[in-house]
Amino acid sequence: MTISVRGFDGNAFDQNSIEAVGGRFLRTLVQLVLSGNYVAGGDTLDLTNAGGTPTAPTTVPSAQVRGIAQMDIRAISKSTAGFSSVGGAYSIISAGGVIPVPISAVNALKLKLFLVTNAEYTAGAYGADALADIVLAEIMWAR
């Protein structure tokens, strides 16, 4: 697993990263921690992995949800050499291509990185540029 999904503050996912939005949606804010190697076509993004600990095994809200209605990536650079500060972009790829993304598919999303030239990030170890970003994802869950 090259992407660890954690609470927005970098700790294990918990109720502090969940907000009720009206009666039909839940919003979660999670941090995607990159490590290891980037894979051509996009790195697997498994939202059932909340830091990989037995006490926090998932970032799927415990309330009944039908799947993901929307997902936005909001990267914050730690330095001027960060991937997002030099024009790089992060994109979520859903294999099924349907909304809401069903619960059965939240472990099979892809996070794809694009360089400023719209070329895909080079396969191999994540560089200092991508590791210099704090990558947050805001997820709207349909209830």
Secondary structure, DSSP 8 states (H G I E B T S, - for coil): --EEEEETTSS---GGGEEEETTTEEEEEEEEEE-SEE-TT-EEE-TT-STTBTTB---S-SS---EEEEEEEEEEESSTTSTGGGT-EEEEE-SS--SSB-GGGTTSEEEEEE-TTS-B--SEE--HHHHTEEEEEEEEEE-
